[in-house]
């Protein structure tokens, strides 16, 4: 156990020294594994992981969902989503910020990336909110917080990585993320309402759109609805009816989604030959980065397991008769603390190999724990001093200080804490849908 704790501290130290998380985990994992066995054993283990990763068909779901998200960006679907949200909510006080939250939720359902959602919606929503005199703190906070929905509402790349890391059903993780994701939208809408109630000038009401305009806006989002229904419906058997009889595995659903997003982007004129090659290159870059981090996490996980940290933690819990709910509370406290320093993927890959065996050993459902972990990592995206979504937004907007964005995001952060507490205390909220799927 001592060796594993030293290894964990070494990884934290290397990451704080700006060493990429993939190399930090891989290096510490290799050295630790060699100390527990032999250098030859460590090299053999790492080589086997590299080969297995390259040959694993299940991992093909990652680049396909990344490709789908990038094609969605090229297709300009974010504009239509914001337009329909604006048509229904823009006349309310704080309505444009609420429309941004709803549009982020819809966009994340076909994008799966928080950073892409925040960066894209900032270009669409920020000019409109400024035109109507919204405070920069509310405008940027709504985009930064809304962008976090991209890693929970399916399809979600980070849920895919959690599923691969823990051998948990990706299909069940996706369907389990729907209700917490919708809760996130509702809680964020409440945060906007609370903000404009305290300061009405922060979000003045806009002009009302008549029903003809609303229906016209709804017609423009048919592509979004079709793509979402194709991916999610095929994954959960909703298309297994006459005459289609279509059911998809996660990889097949990702392939269909990427193809559909490509055809939509092509039909809308958002792609040319140069754009296609650029999208494919970005997909390759992102996938290579994710795979490097995943391999590093597996190497570190093997070291942690052979050093006996999960078993030692379970023994400590049993010997001291620590209540399971107290263990979960301590784990969540650790995640909230780490979220002030690490970005979401690094935090997930660094901690799941340690906490997952302990949590499942206490009888908790791995699907429920996966959703809880993702909700905590959502919070890390808007938590100072790192808050990766905040810095992405700062880079896109430019003329708004990070202090202003962090100040505006505080009500959304509080809303996330309340949602996390509710999901942790009532697991049935998360597990109702996946349990209805059966085994």
C-alpha positions as CSV (number, residue, x, y, z in Angstrom):
1,X,0.0,0.0,0.0
2,X,2.8,2.4,0.9
3,X,4.4,2.0,-2.6
4,X,1.1,2.7,-4.3
5,X,0.5,5.9,-2.2
6,X,4.1,7.1,-3.1
7,X,3.3,6.4,-6.7
8,X,0.1,8.4,-6.5
9,X,2.0,11.3,-5.0
10,X,4.7,11.0,-7.7
11,X,2.0,11.2,-10.4
12,X,0.5,14.3,-8.7
13,X,3.9,15.9,-8.5
14,X,4.8,15.2,-12.1
15,X,1.4,16.6,-13.3
16,X,2.0,19.8,-11.2
17,X,5.4,20.1,-12.9
18,X,3.5,20.2,-16.3
19,X,4.4,16.6,-17.3
20,X,1.6,15.3,-19.5
21,X,-0.7,13.0,-17.6
22,X,-0.2,10.1,-20.0
23,X,3.6,10.1,-19.5
24,X,3.3,10.8,-15.7
25,X,1.0,7.8,-15.1
26,X,2.9,5.5,-17.6
27,X,6.3,6.4,-16.2
28,X,5.3,6.0,-12.5
29,X,3.4,2.8,-13.3
30,X,6.3,1.3,-15.2
31,X,8.8,2.0,-12.4
32,X,6.4,0.9,-9.7
33,X,5.6,-2.3,-11.5
34,X,9.3,-3.0,-12.1
35,X,10.0,-2.5,-8.3
36,X,7.1,-4.9,-7.4
37,X,8.2,-7.6,-10.0
38,X,11.1,-6.9,-12.4
39,X,12.0,-4.6,-15.2
40,X,11.4,-7.4,-17.7
41,X,7.9,-7.9,-16.3
42,X,7.2,-4.2,-16.5
43,X,8.3,-4.0,-20.1
44,X,6.3,-7.1,-21.0
45,X,3.2,-5.7,-19.3
46,X,3.4,-2.3,-21.1
47,X,4.1,-4.0,-24.4
48,X,1.0,-6.3,-24.0
49,X,-1.1,-3.3,-23.2
50,X,0.0,-1.4,-26.3
51,X,-0.8,-4.4,-28.5
52,X,-4.1,-5.1,-26.8
53,X,-5.2,-1.5,-27.1
54,X,-4.3,-1.4,-30.8
55,X,-6.2,-4.6,-31.5
56,X,-9.3,-3.9,-29.3
57,X,-12.3,-3.5,-31.5
58,X,-14.3,-1.9,-28.7
59,X,-12.0,1.1,-28.6
60,X,-13.0,2.1,-32.2
61,X,-16.1,3.7,-30.6
62,X,-13.8,6.6,-29.3
63,X,-12.6,8.0,-32.7
64,X,-16.0,7.5,-34.2
65,X,-17.8,9.6,-31.5
66,X,-15.0,12.2,-31.8
67,X,-15.5,12.3,-35.5
68,X,-19.2,12.7,-35.1
69,X,-18.8,15.6,-32.8
70,X,-16.4,17.4,-35.2
71,X,-18.8,16.9,-38.2
72,X,-21.6,18.3,-36.1
73,X,-19.5,21.4,-35.5
74,X,-18.9,21.7,-39.2
75,X,-22.6,21.3,-40.0
76,X,-23.5,24.4,-38.0
77,X,-26.2,22.6,-36.0
78,X,-25.5,24.8,-32.9
79,X,-27.0,27.8,-34.6
80,X,-30.4,26.0,-35.2
81,X,-30.4,24.7,-31.6
82,X,-29.8,28.2,-30.2
83,X,-32.4,29.7,-32.5
84,X,-35.2,27.4,-31.4
85,X,-34.3,27.8,-27.7
86,X,-34.2,31.6,-28.2
87,X,-37.7,31.5,-29.9
88,X,-39.2,29.8,-26.8
89,X,-37.3,31.4,-24.0
90,X,-35.8,34.7,-25.2
91,X,-38.7,36.9,-24.1
92,X,-38.2,35.9,-20.4
93,X,-35.9,37.7,-18.0
94,X,-32.6,35.8,-18.3
95,X,-34.2,34.0,-21.2
96,X,-31.2,34.2,-23.5
97,X,-29.0,32.6,-20.9
98,X,-31.7,29.9,-20.4
99,X,-31.8,29.4,-24.1
100,X,-28.0,29.0,-24.1
101,X,-28.3,26.3,-21.4
102,X,-31.0,24.4,-23.3
103,X,-29.0,24.7,-26.6
104,X,-25.9,23.4,-24.9
105,X,-27.8,20.4,-23.6
106,X,-29.1,19.7,-27.1
107,X,-25.8,20.2,-28.8
108,X,-24.0,18.0,-26.2
109,X,-26.4,15.2,-27.1
110,X,-24.9,15.0,-30.5
111,X,-21.4,16.3,-29.8
112,X,-20.2,14.6,-26.6
113,X,-17.5,17.1,-25.8
114,X,-17.7,19.8,-23.1
115,X,-14.9,21.8,-24.6
116,X,-16.3,21.7,-28.1
117,X,-19.8,22.6,-26.7
118,X,-18.5,25.6,-24.8
119,X,-16.3,26.9,-27.6
120,X,-19.0,26.5,-30.2
121,X,-21.9,28.0,-28.2
122,X,-19.7,31.0,-27.2
123,X,-19.5,32.0,-30.8
124,X,-23.3,31.6,-31.3
125,X,-24.8,32.9,-28.0
126,X,-22.4,35.5,-26.8
127,X,-23.0,38.1,-29.5
128,X,-26.8,37.8,-29.0
129,X,-26.6,38.2,-25.2
130,X,-24.4,41.3,-25.6
131,X,-26.8,42.8,-28.1
132,X,-29.6,42.6,-25.5
133,X,-27.4,44.1,-22.7
134,X,-26.7,40.9,-20.7
135,X,-24.0,41.2,-18.0
136,X,-20.8,39.5,-19.2
137,X,-20.7,37.5,-15.9
138,X,-24.0,35.8,-16.6
139,X,-23.4,35.4,-20.3
140,X,-20.1,33.7,-20.0
141,X,-21.1,31.6,-17.0
142,X,-24.2,30.2,-18.8
143,X,-21.9,29.1,-21.7
144,X,-19.2,27.7,-19.4
145,X,-21.7,25.8,-17.3
146,X,-23.8,24.7,-20.2
147,X,-20.8,23.3,-21.9
148,X,-20.2,20.9,-19.0
149,X,-23.3,19.0,-20.1
150,X,-21.3,17.7,-23.0
151,X,-19.6,15.0,-20.9
152,X,-22.8,13.5,-19.4
153,X,-25.6,13.6,-21.9
154,X,-25.1,10.7,-24.3
155,X,-23.1,10.1,-26.4
156,X,-20.3,11.0,-24.1
157,X,-16.6,10.3,-24.8
158,X,-15.7,10.4,-21.1
159,X,-18.4,7.8,-20.3
160,X,-17.0,5.7,-23.0
161,X,-13.5,5.9,-21.4
162,X,-14.9,5.1,-18.0
163,X,-16.7,2.1,-19.5
164,X,-13.5,0.9,-21.1
165,X,-11.4,1.5,-18.0
166,X,-13.8,-0.4,-15.7
167,X,-15.4,-2.9,-18.2
168,X,-18.8,-1.4,-17.5
169,X,-21.6,-1.5,-20.2
170,X,-21.3,1.6,-22.3
171,X,-24.9,1.3,-23.3
172,X,-26.1,1.3,-19.7
173,X,-23.8,4.3,-18.9
174,X,-25.3,6.2,-21.8
175,X,-28.9,5.7,-20.8
176,X,-28.0,6.3,-17.1
177,X,-26.7,9.7,-18.1
178,X,-30.0,11.0,-19.5
179,X,-31.9,11.8,-16.3
180,X,-28.9,13.4,-14.5
181,X,-28.1,15.3,-17.7
182,X,-31.7,16.7,-17.9
183,X,-31.5,17.5,-14.2
184,X,-28.3,19.5,-14.9
185,X,-30.3,21.5,-17.5
186,X,-33.1,22.2,-15.0
187,X,-30.7,23.1,-12.1
188,X,-28.8,25.5,-14.4
189,X,-32.1,27.1,-15.5
190,X,-32.8,27.6,-11.8
191,X,-29.4,29.2,-11.3
192,X,-30.1,31.6,-14.1
193,X,-33.5,32.5,-12.6
194,X,-31.9,33.0,-9.2
195,X,-29.2,35.3,-10.7
196,X,-31.6,37.6,-12.6
197,X,-34.0,37.7,-9.6
198,X,-31.1,39.1,-7.5
199,X,-30.0,41.4,-10.3
200,X,-32.7,42.0,-13.0
201,X,-30.3,44.1,-15.0
202,X,-28.0,41.1,-15.6
203,X,-30.5,39.5,-17.9
204,X,-33.1,41.8,-19.4
205,X,-36.0,40.2,-21.3
206,X,-35.9,40.1,-25.1
207,X,-38.6,40.3,-27.7
208,X,-41.3,37.6,-27.8
209,X,-41.4,35.3,-30.8
210,X,-44.9,34.4,-32.1
211,X,-45.9,30.8,-32.6
212,X,-45.3,30.9,-36.3
213,X,-41.7,31.8,-35.7
214,X,-41.4,29.1,-33.1
215,X,-42.7,26.4,-35.4
216,X,-40.4,27.6,-38.1
217,X,-37.4,27.4,-35.7
218,X,-38.5,23.9,-34.7
219,X,-38.5,22.8,-38.4
220,X,-34.8,23.8,-38.6
221,X,-33.7,21.3,-36.0
222,X,-35.0,18.2,-37.7
223,X,-31.4,17.1,-38.5
224,X,-30.5,17.3,-34.8
225,X,-33.5,15.2,-33.7
226,X,-32.9,12.7,-36.5
227,X,-29.3,12.2,-35.7
228,X,-29.9,11.8,-31.9
229,X,-32.8,9.3,-32.6
230,X,-30.6,7.4,-35.0
231,X,-27.7,6.9,-32.5
232,X,-29.7,6.5,-29.2
233,X,-32.7,4.8,-30.8
234,X,-30.5,2.2,-32.5
235,X,-28.4,1.7,-29.4
236,X,-31.4,0.9,-27.2
237,X,-33.6,-1.0,-29.7
238,X,-36.1,1.8,-30.5
239,X,-35.5,1.1,-34.2
240,X,-36.0,-2.6,-33.8
241,X,-39.5,-2.3,-35.4
242,X,-40.9,-3.2,-38.8
243,X,-39.6,-2.5,-41.4
244,X,-36.2,-1.4,-40.0
245,X,-35.4,-4.0,-37.4
246,X,-32.1,-2.1,-36.5
247,X,-30.2,-2.5,-33.3
248,X,-26.6,-1.2,-32.9
249,X,-23.7,-1.9,-30.7
250,X,-22.0,1.2,-29.2
251,X,-19.4,1.0,-32.0
252,X,-22.0,0.6,-34.7
253,X,-24.1,3.5,-33.2
254,X,-21.0,5.7,-33.3
255,X,-20.3,4.7,-36.9
256,X,-23.9,5.6,-37.9
257,X,-23.7,8.8,-36.0
258,X,-20.5,9.8,-37.7
259,X,-21.9,9.0,-41.1
260,X,-25.1,10.9,-40.4
261,X,-23.2,13.9,-39.1
262,X,-21.0,13.8,-42.2
263,X,-24.0,13.7,-44.6
264,X,-25.7,16.5,-42.7
265,X,-22.6,18.7,-42.8
266,X,-22.1,17.9,-46.5
267,X,-25.7,18.8,-47.3
268,X,-25.5,22.1,-45.5
269,X,-22.4,23.1,-47.3
270,X,-20.3,23.1,-44.2
271,X,-17.7,20.8,-45.7
272,X,-15.3,20.9,-48.6
273,X,-12.3,18.6,-49.3
274,X,-10.0,20.7,-47.2
275,X,-12.5,20.7,-44.3
276,X,-12.9,16.9,-44.5
277,X,-9.1,16.4,-44.2
278,X,-8.9,18.9,-41.4
279,X,-11.7,17.1,-39.5
280,X,-10.0,13.7,-40.0
281,X,-6.6,15.1,-38.8
282,X,-8.3,16.6,-35.7
283,X,-9.9,13.3,-35.0
284,X,-6.6,11.5,-35.3
285,X,-4.9,14.0,-33.0
286,X,-7.6,13.8,-30.4
287,X,-7.8,10.0,-30.5
288,X,-4.1,9.6,-30.2
289,X,-4.1,11.8,-27.2
290,X,-7.0,9.9,-25.6
291,X,-5.4,6.5,-26.3
292,X,-2.0,7.7,-24.9
293,X,-3.8,8.8,-21.7
294,X,-5.8,5.5,-21.6
295,X,-2.7,3.4,-21.9
296,X,-0.9,5.4,-19.3
297,X,-3.9,4.9,-17.0
298,X,-3.9,1.1,-17.5
299,X,-0.2,0.9,-16.8
300,X,-0.6,2.9,-13.6
301,X,-3.7,0.8,-12.7
302,X,-1.7,-2.4,-13.0
303,X,0.9,-1.0,-10.6
304,X,-1.7,0.1,-8.1
305,X,-3.4,-3.3,-8.2
306,X,-0.2,-5.3,-7.8
307,X,0.9,-3.0,-5.0
308,X,-2.4,-3.9,-3.2
309,X,-3.8,-0.4,-2.7
310,X,-7.5,-1.3,-3.4
311,X,-7.4,-4.3,-1.1
312,X,-5.7,-2.3,1.6
313,X,-8.3,0.4,1.4
314,X,-11.1,-2.2,1.7
315,X,-9.3,-3.7,4.7
316,X,-9.1,-0.2,6.4
317,X,-12.8,0.4,5.8
318,X,-13.7,-3.1,7.2
319,X,-11.4,-2.9,10.2
320,X,-12.6,0.5,11.2
321,X,-16.3,-0.3,10.4
322,X,-16.6,2.8,8.3
323,X,-20.1,3.2,6.9
324,X,-20.3,2.9,3.1
325,X,-22.0,6.3,2.8
326,X,-19.1,7.8,4.7
327,X,-16.7,6.2,2.2
328,X,-18.6,7.7,-0.7
329,X,-18.7,11.1,1.0
330,X,-14.9,11.0,1.5
331,X,-14.3,10.0,-2.1
332,X,-16.5,12.9,-3.4
333,X,-14.6,15.3,-1.1
334,X,-11.3,14.1,-2.7
335,X,-12.8,14.6,-6.2
336,X,-13.9,18.1,-5.3
337,X,-10.5,19.0,-4.0
338,X,-8.7,17.5,-7.0
339,X,-11.0,19.4,-9.3
340,X,-9.4,22.6,-8.1
341,X,-6.1,21.5,-9.6
342,X,-6.7,18.9,-12.3
343,X,-8.8,18.9,-15.5
344,X,-11.6,16.3,-15.8
345,X,-10.0,13.5,-17.8
346,X,-6.8,13.5,-15.8
347,X,-8.7,13.3,-12.6
348,X,-10.9,10.4,-13.9
349,X,-8.0,8.3,-15.1
350,X,-5.9,9.0,-12.0
351,X,-8.5,8.1,-9.4
352,X,-10.8,5.5,-10.9
353,X,-8.3,2.6,-10.7
354,X,-8.0,3.3,-7.0
355,X,-11.6,4.0,-6.0
356,X,-13.5,1.7,-8.4
357,X,-12.6,-1.6,-6.7
358,X,-13.3,-0.1,-3.3
359,X,-16.7,1.2,-4.3
360,X,-17.8,-1.9,-6.1
361,X,-16.5,-4.0,-3.2
362,X,-18.9,-2.1,-0.9
363,X,-21.8,-3.2,-3.1
364,X,-22.4,0.0,-5.1
365,X,-23.4,-0.2,-8.7
366,X,-20.6,0.6,-11.2
367,X,-23.0,2.4,-13.5
368,X,-24.2,4.7,-10.7
369,X,-20.6,5.3,-9.6
370,X,-19.7,6.2,-13.2
371,X,-22.4,8.8,-13.4
372,X,-21.4,10.2,-10.0
373,X,-17.7,10.5,-11.1
374,X,-18.7,12.3,-14.4
375,X,-20.9,14.7,-12.5
376,X,-18.0,15.5,-10.2
377,X,-15.7,16.0,-13.2
378,X,-18.3,18.3,-14.6
379,X,-17.9,20.4,-11.5
380,X,-14.2,20.5,-12.0
381,X,-14.7,22.1,-15.5
382,X,-15.9,25.3,-13.8
383,X,-14.0,25.1,-10.5
384,X,-11.3,27.7,-9.8
385,X,-8.4,27.9,-10.3
386,X,-8.3,25.5,-13.2
387,X,-11.9,25.4,-14.6
388,X,-10.9,24.3,-18.1
389,X,-14.2,25.4,-19.6
390,X,-13.6,28.9,-18.2
391,X,-10.2,29.2,-19.8
392,X,-11.5,27.9,-23.1
393,X,-14.2,30.5,-23.0
394,X,-11.7,33.2,-22.0
395,X,-9.6,32.2,-25.1
396,X,-12.6,32.5,-27.4
397,X,-14.3,35.7,-26.0
398,X,-11.0,37.4,-25.1
399,X,-12.2,40.6,-23.5
400,X,-13.8,39.1,-20.3
401,X,-11.6,38.4,-17.4
402,X,-11.4,35.0,-15.8
403,X,-12.4,36.5,-12.5
404,X,-15.6,37.8,-14.0
405,X,-16.4,34.4,-15.4
406,X,-15.6,32.6,-12.2
407,X,-17.8,35.1,-10.3
408,X,-20.7,34.5,-12.6
409,X,-20.4,30.8,-12.5
410,X,-20.7,30.5,-8.7
411,X,-24.5,29.9,-8.7
412,X,-24.1,27.2,-11.4
413,X,-21.4,25.5,-9.3
414,X,-23.7,25.5,-6.3
415,X,-26.5,24.0,-8.5
416,X,-24.0,21.2,-9.4
417,X,-23.2,20.5,-5.8
418,X,-26.9,20.2,-5.0
419,X,-27.5,17.9,-8.0
420,X,-24.5,15.8,-6.9
421,X,-25.8,15.4,-3.4
422,X,-29.2,14.4,-4.7
423,X,-27.8,11.8,-7.1
424,X,-25.5,10.4,-4.4
425,X,-28.3,10.1,-1.8
426,X,-30.9,8.7,-4.2
427,X,-29.2,6.2,-6.6
428,X,-32.6,5.2,-8.0
429,X,-32.6,8.5,-10.0
430,X,-29.6,7.3,-11.9
431,X,-30.4,3.5,-12.1
432,X,-34.0,3.6,-13.0
433,X,-33.5,3.7,-16.8
434,X,-30.6,1.3,-17.1
435,X,-32.3,-1.3,-14.8
436,X,-35.4,-1.1,-17.0
437,X,-33.1,-2.3,-19.9
438,X,-32.7,-5.7,-18.1
439,X,-29.4,-7.6,-17.9
